[in-house]
Amino acid sequence: MNAVEDYFQNVPLERQQALREIWHLLETHLPEGFEPTIQYNMPSFVVPHQIYPAGYHCNPKDALPFISVASQKNFISLYHMGLYAEPALYDWFIQEYPKYSKYKLDMGKSCIRFKRMDDIPFELLASLFTKMSVEDWIQNYTSKLK
């Protein structure tokens, strides 16, 4: 068994299916180059050091983070660094969300919170996951560091 599966098995039963579905969408829709791992105690996809040797500026020993999912006390959270760094992507997501959910979007700068497991907009997430390549993310990230 791998660390991601271990994580999923240790979350509340009512969230396991939704987390696994989000993870499956990440595995099947993210552009090539992102690598699955556990980062900051969450299942994550990162840009590995083989592609971006400088790593994360906060701690260069860490791979460059991109997306993480987590089971929090009262919700599932999806952390998408591209939403935080790219205003056009953020605006697109904000505009699209009401087309896929009857509930108000609960979102911070990069964190989307899902409190209702039966109202996660999986189709929208699948589309979101295709919108930024590894190269796009590295370029966006490095441009913000300057």
KOLMIMI-138596 format. One record per atom (N, C-alpha, C): x, y, z; residue number from 1. Coordinates in steps of 0.02 Angstrom, whole numbers. Layout:
REM residues N
X Y Z NUM $
...
This chain:
REM residues 146
43 -59 0 1 $
0 0 0 1 $
44 62 0 1 $
21 115 -34 2 $
61 176 -37 2 $
36 228 13 2 $
75 281 21 3 $
60 332 72 3 $
-6 368 58 3 $
-22 380 -6 4 $
-85 414 -23 4 $
-143 370 -2 4 $
-140 306 -19 5 $
-194 260 1 5 $
-199 255 77 5 $
-143 254 111 6 $
-144 255 185 6 $
-181 316 210 6 $
-168 373 180 7 $
-202 435 200 7 $
-277 427 192 7 $
-299 403 133 8 $
-371 397 120 8 $
-404 348 168 8 $
-370 295 186 9 $
-399 247 232 9 $
-406 273 303 9 $
-372 327 318 10 $
-374 355 386 10 $
-417 417 392 10 $
-456 433 341 11 $
-503 489 346 11 $
-572 460 361 11 $
-618 502 385 12 $
-685 477 399 12 $
-716 442 338 12 $
-750 388 350 13 $
-778 347 297 13 $
-821 386 248 13 $
-859 435 273 14 $
-905 473 230 14 $
-867 519 181 14 $
-801 527 189 15 $
-762 569 144 15 $
-717 529 98 15 $
-708 466 112 16 $
-660 427 73 16 $
-677 424 -1 16 $
-739 412 -18 17 $
-757 406 -89 17 $
-745 472 -126 17 $
-764 528 -96 18 $
-755 593 -128 18 $
-680 609 -137 18 $
-641 595 -86 19 $
-569 607 -91 19 $
-538 564 -146 19 $
-558 501 -148 20 $
-532 457 -200 20 $
-552 480 -270 20 $
-613 506 -276 21 $
-636 530 -342 21 $
-595 592 -363 21 $
-583 637 -317 22 $
-542 696 -332 22 $
-472 673 -352 22 $
-443 626 -315 23 $
-376 601 -330 23 $
-374 568 -399 23 $
-426 529 -414 24 $
-429 497 -480 24 $
-431 550 -536 24 $
-470 603 -525 25 $
-473 657 -575 25 $
-404 690 -583 25 $
-369 699 -528 26 $
-301 727 -532 26 $
-256 681 -573 26 $
-258 617 -558 27 $
-216 569 -593 27 $
-231 566 -668 27 $
-293 575 -686 28 $
-312 567 -756 28 $
-317 633 -795 28 $
-318 690 -761 29 $
-327 754 -797 29 $
-268 802 -792 29 $
-226 795 -742 30 $
-168 840 -739 30 $
-122 827 -798 30 $
-94 879 -827 31 $
-45 869 -880 31 $
16 829 -853 31 $
51 798 -899 32 $
109 757 -879 32 $
163 800 -846 32 $
199 768 -801 33 $
255 801 -767 33 $
244 811 -693 33 $
182 821 -673 34 $
168 827 -601 34 $
175 757 -570 34 $
200 755 -510 35 $
214 691 -477 35 $
173 684 -413 35 $
140 627 -404 36 $
102 617 -342 36 $
148 602 -283 36 $
129 627 -225 37 $
169 617 -164 37 $
127 637 -104 37 $
156 631 -46 38 $
128 662 14 38 $
173 722 30 38 $
143 781 32 39 $
181 841 48 39 $
141 879 101 39 $
174 900 153 40 $
142 936 208 40 $
83 894 236 40 $
94 829 241 41 $
46 781 268 41 $
-18 776 228 41 $
-16 793 164 42 $
-75 789 121 42 $
-57 754 55 42 $
-103 716 26 43 $
-92 691 -42 43 $
-85 751 -88 43 $
-33 751 -128 44 $
-15 809 -169 44 $
13 789 -236 44 $
9 837 -282 45 $
47 832 -344 45 $
95 891 -344 45 $
157 877 -360 46 $
211 926 -357 46 $
250 925 -423 46 $
291 976 -433 47 $
340 975 -487 47 $
404 947 -456 47 $
425 888 -477 48 $
483 856 -445 48 $
548 893 -459 48 $
597 881 -417 49 $
662 913 -424 49 $
695 896 -491 49 $
679 839 -521 50 $
708 821 -586 50 $
687 872 -639 50 $
628 901 -631 51 $
603 950 -679 51 $
620 1021 -657 51 $
612 1035 -592 52 $
627 1101 -565 52 $
674 1094 -505 52 $
739 1090 -519 53 $
789 1075 -466 53 $
790 1125 -408 53 $
770 1187 -420 54 $
773 1238 -367 54 $
725 1222 -309 54 $
673 1184 -323 55 $
625 1168 -270 55 $
585 1228 -248 55 $
550 1220 -193 56 $
506 1271 -166 56 $
547 1324 -130 56 $
537 1387 -144 57 $
580 1440 -116 57 $
578 1441 -40 57 $
523 1421 -9 58 $
518 1421 64 58 $
564 1368 95 58 $
572 1313 59 59 $
618 1260 79 59 $
639 1223 16 59 $
696 1240 -12 60 $
718 1211 -76 60 $
725 1134 -75 60 $
726 1103 -16 61 $
727 1030 -13 61 $
660 1001 -33 61 $
606 1041 -29 62 $
539 1019 -48 62 $
530 1030 -123 62 $
495 983 -154 63 $
476 992 -224 63 $
427 1050 -228 63 $
421 1079 -287 64 $
375 1136 -297 64 $
303 1112 -291 64 $
265 1136 -241 65 $
196 1115 -233 65 $
151 1141 -289 65 $
98 1102 -304 66 $
49 1125 -352 66 $
-22 1114 -327 66 $
-41 1052 -313 67 $
-109 1038 -289 67 $
-105 987 -232 67 $
-145 1000 -181 68 $
-152 953 -125 68 $
-225 945 -108 68 $
-243 888 -80 69 $
-310 876 -53 69 $
-303 854 19 69 $
-353 871 59 70 $
-350 852 130 70 $
-420 846 159 70 $
-424 803 208 71 $
-484 798 248 71 $
-473 840 310 71 $
-511 894 317 72 $
-507 937 375 72 $
-563 918 424 72 $
-569 955 478 73 $
-618 938 529 73 $
-690 936 500 73 $
-709 986 462 74 $
-778 991 438 74 $
-786 992 363 74 $
-733 977 325 75 $
-738 982 252 75 $
-678 949 220 75 $
-683 940 154 76 $
-626 921 112 76 $
-599 986 84 76 $
-533 992 84 77 $
-503 1051 55 77 $
-461 1030 -6 77 $
-462 1073 -55 78 $
-421 1065 -115 78 $
-379 1129 -121 78 $
-314 1121 -117 79 $
-268 1177 -122 79 $
-238 1177 -192 79 $
-253 1228 -231 80 $
-229 1233 -301 80 $
-188 1297 -306 80 $
-123 1290 -307 81 $
-79 1348 -308 81 $
-87 1390 -371 81 $
-107 1359 -425 82 $
-118 1396 -487 82 $
-175 1446 -481 82 $
-226 1429 -442 83 $
-281 1476 -431 83 $
-257 1538 -393 83 $
-211 1527 -347 84 $
-184 1582 -307 84 $
-139 1627 -350 84 $
-101 1596 -395 85 $
-49 1633 -431 85 $
-73 1662 -497 85 $
-126 1635 -525 86 $
-148 1657 -591 86 $
-218 1686 -589 86 $
-224 1753 -588 87 $
-289 1786 -582 87 $
-340 1764 -636 87 $
-317 1753 -697 88 $
-364 1733 -749 88 $
-395 1664 -734 88 $
-355 1618 -708 89 $
-380 1552 -690 89 $
-428 1557 -631 89 $
-410 1597 -583 90 $
-453 1609 -525 90 $
-521 1638 -547 90 $
-519 1688 -589 91 $
-581 1719 -614 91 $
-623 1669 -653 91 $
-592 1629 -695 92 $
-628 1578 -733 92 $
-664 1530 -685 92 $
-628 1507 -634 93 $
-657 1459 -587 93 $
-716 1490 -549 93 $
-709 1552 -526 94 $
-763 1587 -490 94 $
-825 1593 -535 94 $
-815 1609 -598 95 $
-871 1616 -644 95 $
-904 1550 -661 95 $
-865 1497 -666 96 $
-892 1432 -685 96 $
-927 1396 -627 96 $
-904 1406 -567 97 $
-929 1367 -509 97 $
-1005 1367 -503 97 $
-1039 1423 -508 98 $
-1112 1422 -500 98 $
-1149 1379 -553 98 $
-1116 1366 -608 99 $
-1147 1323 -660 99 $
-1147 1250 -639 99 $
-1106 1233 -588 100 $
-1098 1163 -568 100 $
-1121 1148 -498 100 $
-1137 1199 -460 101 $
-1158 1188 -390 101 $
-1213 1237 -371 101 $
-1261 1213 -333 102 $
-1315 1257 -311 102 $
-1297 1293 -246 102 $
-1239 1277 -218 103 $
-1217 1309 -156 103 $
-1164 1361 -170 103 $
-1158 1408 -125 104 $
-1108 1461 -131 104 $
-1037 1431 -126 104 $
-993 1457 -168 105 $
-923 1437 -167 105 $
-891 1457 -101 105 $
-857 1411 -68 106 $
-821 1424 -6 106 $
-747 1418 -23 106 $
-714 1475 -32 107 $
-646 1475 -58 107 $
-604 1530 -28 107 $
-541 1514 -15 108 $
-491 1563 3 108 $
-449 1578 -59 108 $
-387 1598 -49 109 $
-345 1615 -107 109 $
-327 1554 -149 109 $
-311 1499 -117 110 $
-296 1438 -156 110 $
-336 1379 -131 110 $
-374 1387 -79 111 $
-408 1332 -46 111 $
-483 1333 -61 111 $
-507 1278 -91 112 $
-578 1268 -102 112 $
-602 1219 -49 112 $
-655 1237 -14 113 $
-681 1194 40 113 $
-747 1163 18 113 $
-752 1097 25 114 $
-813 1061 8 114 $
-841 1031 72 114 $
-898 1057 93 115 $
-931 1033 155 115 $
-982 979 140 115 $
-1009 978 79 116 $
-1059 929 59 116 $
-1029 881 9 116 $
-1021 819 30 117 $
-989 770 -14 117 $
-1031 756 -77 117 $
-1096 767 -72 118 $
-1140 753 -129 118 $
-1146 813 -177 118 $
-1109 866 -164 119 $
-1113 925 -207 119 $
-1043 949 -229 119 $
-997 903 -235 120 $
-930 921 -261 120 $
-935 922 -337 120 $
-916 977 -369 121 $
-923 982 -442 121 $
-865 947 -478 121 $
-868 880 -479 122 $
-814 841 -508 122 $
-799 859 -580 122 $
-851 872 -620 123 $
-841 890 -690 123 $
-801 955 -696 123 $
-817 1004 -654 124 $
-781 1067 -655 124 $
-708 1057 -632 124 $
-698 1016 -581 125 $
-630 1002 -557 125 $
-589 969 -612 125 $
-619 922 -647 126 $
-583 889 -702 126 $
-560 940 -753 126 $
-602 988 -769 127 $
-584 1041 -816 127 $
-529 1085 -787 127 $
-535 1104 -724 128 $
-485 1145 -691 128 $
-416 1111 -693 128 $
-415 1046 -681 129 $
-351 1011 -677 129 $
-314 1009 -743 129 $
-347 1022 -798 130 $
-314 1021 -864 130 $
-284 1089 -882 130 $
-299 1141 -845 131 $
-287 1210 -867 131 $
-215 1236 -858 131 $
-172 1200 -822 132 $
-105 1226 -811 132 $
-55 1169 -816 132 $
-8 1175 -863 133 $
45 1126 -872 133 $
101 1138 -821 133 $
146 1090 -817 134 $
205 1098 -774 134 $
243 1160 -796 134 $
252 1168 -861 135 $
290 1225 -887 135 $
255 1291 -871 135 $
188 1292 -878 136 $
150 1352 -860 136 $
159 1369 -787 136 $
155 1317 -744 137 $
160 1328 -672 137 $
230 1354 -653 137 $
281 1324 -681 138 $
350 1346 -666 138 $
359 1419 -688 138 $
337 1434 -748 139 $
344 1503 -773 139 $
307 1552 -729 139 $
245 1535 -710 140 $
205 1579 -668 140 $
238 1587 -600 140 $
259 1532 -571 141 $
291 1532 -505 141 $
355 1574 -505 141 $
398 1562 -554 142 $
462 1598 -555 142 $
452 1672 -569 142 $
401 1689 -608 143 $
389 1760 -622 143 $
367 1798 -559 143 $
334 1763 -513 144 $
311 1794 -451 144 $
367 1801 -400 144 $
420 1760 -407 145 $
476 1764 -361 145 $
519 1826 -372 145 $
517 1853 -432 146 $
561 1910 -449 146 $
537 1974 -417 146 $
